[in-house]
Each structure stands twice: as structure tokens, then as C-alpha cells.
Amino acid sequence: MRSLCARMLLAGLAAVSLVPIAGCAPAERVDPVALAAPAAAPDTIVYGHQQEPPCVYGGWIEQAYLSGQILDNLVALDDGGQVVPWLAESWDVSPDGLTWTFVLDREPTFSDGTPVDASAVVHNLAYWVGGGNSTVTAWIGDYYDSAQALDDTTVAIRLTQPYPRFAENMTQPYFGIQSPQALETRTAEQNCTAPVGSGPFVVDRWNRGHSILLDRRDDYDWPPANSAHSGPARAAHLEWRFIADPTARIAALRSGEVDAIYDVQAFEWANLEAEGFALHSYTTAGRPQQISFNTRRGPFTDERVRQAFAYSLDRRATVEAVGKGVIPYEGNGPVSRSTPAYSEEAAARYPHDPEAAAALLDEAGWLLGPDGVRVNDGHPLEVVFPYAVNRTINQDGAAIIQALQVQAEAVGFRVRLVPYPPSAAAAGAYSGPDDYDLQIGYWTGINAGILHVNWRQDLPDRPNKANSAFYNDPGLEELIVAANSEADPARQDELYRAAQQHIADRALSIGVYDRLSTLAVKPRLHGVRQEQSQGGPVFYDAHFA
């Protein structure tokens, strides 16, 4: 097996200006306990997650958390935000920034026995951009040109324009590599319920409505360079249980029914900590939980009305009251504070100012009616605000939204909240321009390249379903594309901040709170960590003391 140190040194040779590589320091990374042999069976970790996905692999973050236990990526992101080796032991980029060449480790195989070779990577790239993963397409669809296997272990990926953060973005679990043989020879349902990867676990069975059972792959020996041990996973089995109700999840943790849970309610955080549970919190980079305004039809086509709504809300006080010091307030709509190139100016653009909100509404012709709701030309200022409960929005988020509703109504809006279930969200409910006036949601990412995902124009010949404001601005798109291709980090940050300020000035999106990935783990379960590109739980190193 290639040593972890050697893997990191090989990657260091491939470092480029925007993709730094960690130094090799195994003594700081590996402890004697982590190197011990896996515990003897029975050794099952039971994990309580809040949502059941339609398939194990897909473009939704909840699927990425799950598929990350089964599929490996070319590269990983360490705790310092540096790209490190995984299936690829080294990589480089051509001087013109258009060709990325990855050299693969020779050892890895898929669980069906086929090799993880260059042709498999080429097949997966074609699969992703051909419709196999909409989130991957959102990230690289405008950049990917072609891929070629130069030999068994070398793949060259050709881009249409420079993309210095290409390797960094490929650390996201959406870019997990699947067996081409499985994709080609099995049914869609088989690949949905049990995708074949090269990861440390394989799917045993899916008990719909209850759990997915994963088994350790005993011949696994190619973890990412930032793992705490090498060889097979330390736990023999992983039960990924679905428990939608947050109170039930915490009760299951306290009773010992489960060993770890996801999505801890803010008011329980201090209680669980005092009870001795290990708590993990990861603030996802990318787009935070933000409110987008429908600019295609309705009252928010008027910039003054959008600004008035933003001024009407005391977002900070609301988040602090509900969040109990656990959920961070976020004023910036385009990107969260944990995202590089964050704009403080954009975040501070709309303080709570009901008087300014009233003046803007007066100027826009919306006058107070006898019932406190503003009216313009006989039409009430009613706006529709749907949100996906227990999918995009958890119970803490729902409480925040309900408080914001009251604040907006104090200046003359009538806000019609429409909570809807995960099943409706999965079916695409409330996603079109005629379905809502306001939309709350997030898009996780690693860097401010998320701006291209969310603000690329939504055109008939180039649709962009991630543009929830339905805002088409060629100048804004050009600014973001220039930032994505800029090789100088300082200049890139400057361009990204300019784009955030453009969005804030026009009140196209306002931040509410940072999206968290949280875990609570029982004291005797060690080695659970959070993957650093999305914050999902990683159980490869996990073991019982």
C-alpha cells in the first residue's frame, strides 16, 4: 500500500496557485489508537439521519452524505481547506489553465472487482454531464469540454475556459466515482438503491422507510490522505437510520438506541454537551439560508419593494433568539461567512429599518389599507412564501421564518406561508416563477464559485433551475465568469465581492442564517468526523472505545 506521507508528497508536486496542498506530517495526523485493528464483530454503528433520499447517489446534499460512505473521489479536502490525494495520487494543470491531468493510484478497485482506472473516470465525467448528476452539471457544465484516458492511470480533462478551483470543487461528494460496469449493466433501480463504488462500505440492503444497512469492505486500503488510519473501515457495519422528527432523534440518542445523530436542535445543544455527548458543527460554505425574490412577476419585480421587505426584517435578533448561540446569523445572501471572498459590505446592506421600509413602499405606490395591509390599484400586497419542512428547512428554520412573517406584516405586507413536505419538494413543487414570490434555501459549495451556480442566467436555450430569483443579468454573469477564471487570488476575491455587492444593492437575495451540519455522538464512539467540502459525517475512522 502507498503510504499516506508519500501520497501527500506526490500531491504537493501537483499544487497550483489556488489549490494548495498540505505538508506531510503523519506524526500529527495519526495516533496509536487509530492504527489499531478494527474491532471484532458485532461492531455496528447506528446513525440517525433526518431524511430519506430517493436514491443513495444523486445531486442532493443528503444523498452526498450517504453516497460519500460508498463512493470515493479523485481528491479530498482536509481540515485546513487544502486539496489532498485520494483516488488520484497527483495532478497538474496546463499553463493555459485548460487541461487538468490526474494520475491515479493503481490499487483501488470497485466493489464489483473492476479497476478504478482512467477510463472509469472518463465514463463518470460523461455520465455526470449527460444527466447523471444535476449538481455536478451545475458546477462544471459550462466548463467541461472532454476527457481522455492517456493510459490506464492517467486521465486528461479538457475545459472550455480556465477554472483554477476545478480540483477543489471535485472534492464534493457529488463527484464520487461509480463502476462503469455497474452503470452499464444493471438497472436504474439497482444503481439507485445500491450504487457500486470503491469506498469503504457497500450497501447490504435498504429497508424503505426505516434504514439502509452498509457493510464494511474488507479489502479496502486507499483512504484519502487526511484519514486517521489505513486499511478497512474500523466498524464492520453501519446502519443509516431515518428519523425525521428531531425530538425522536435526540430521544433515540439519549436512550442508546442510536450512536450518533444529525441535525441537533439549537435549544438542545447545551443540554447534550452537559450530558457528555460529543458535538460537531460545520458551517457550510456557499450560499447560506437566504431569501430570494421572484423578479420575473409579482410585487418584487420592483426593486423598492424588495428593499422594503429586506429593511422590514430584524433578521439578526430573530436568528439569535431561535439559534441560542448555535445558529449563526448571516446577512449576506449570495455567500456565507465561511466562504472565501466574503463581502462584509453586502452582508451589512439591509439593517432593520421599518421606517425606511415604509417610505420605500409609499414611494412605490403601496399605501396602507384599513386592515394594515398595503394596497396598490386595488390589489393587496400579498406575497406567497413556501418552504420545504424537514428538507430545506428544519424546525429551527421554520420558527425563524414565522417570526420574519410577523415583522414584514408590521409594515404592510401580507405574507402567506406555505409549508410543504419533503415528498412535494422531491417532486419539484414550488420551483417555478408562478409558484412563489419568496423562496428560502441554500446551496452548499466550497468557494464563491457558487455565484455562478446560482446567478447564471435562466434562458430558454440555457436553463438554470438554481437561479431562484429568475434574474437575468448578462453583466453579472460576465463578472462571475471572469472571477471563476481569474488565476490571481486577490483579483479573484475582488471580482467575487463585486458580484455580491451587485446582488445586495438590487436586493435580489438577503441572508438569514448560515446553514449548519451538526452531529451529536455518544461518548464511547470515537473517530467520527465531518467531511470538509460539505460537512457530511464520515464513518471510515469511527470505532467504539
Beta strands, then each sheet from edge to edge (+ up, - down):
strand 1: 44-49
strand 2: 75-77
strand 3: 83-85
strand 4: 88-93
strand 5: 99-104
strand 6: 144-151
strand 7: 154-159
strand 8: 201-207
strand 9: 211-216
strand 10: 237-242
strand 11: 260-262
strand 12: 278-283
strand 13: 285-293
strand 14: 367-368
strand 15: 374-376
strand 16: 379-380
strand 17: 382-388
strand 18: 414-420
strand 19: 438-445
strand 20: 509-513
strand 21: 516-521
strand 22: 525-526
strand 23: 529-530
strand 24: 537-538
strand 25: 543-544
sheet 1: 8+ 9- 10+ 1+ 11+ 21- 12+
sheet 2: 2+ 3-
sheet 3: 4+ 5- 7+ 6-
sheet 4: 19+ 13- 20+
sheet 5: 14+ 15- 16+
sheet 6: 17+ 18+
sheet 7: 22+ 25-
sheet 8: 23+ 24-
end
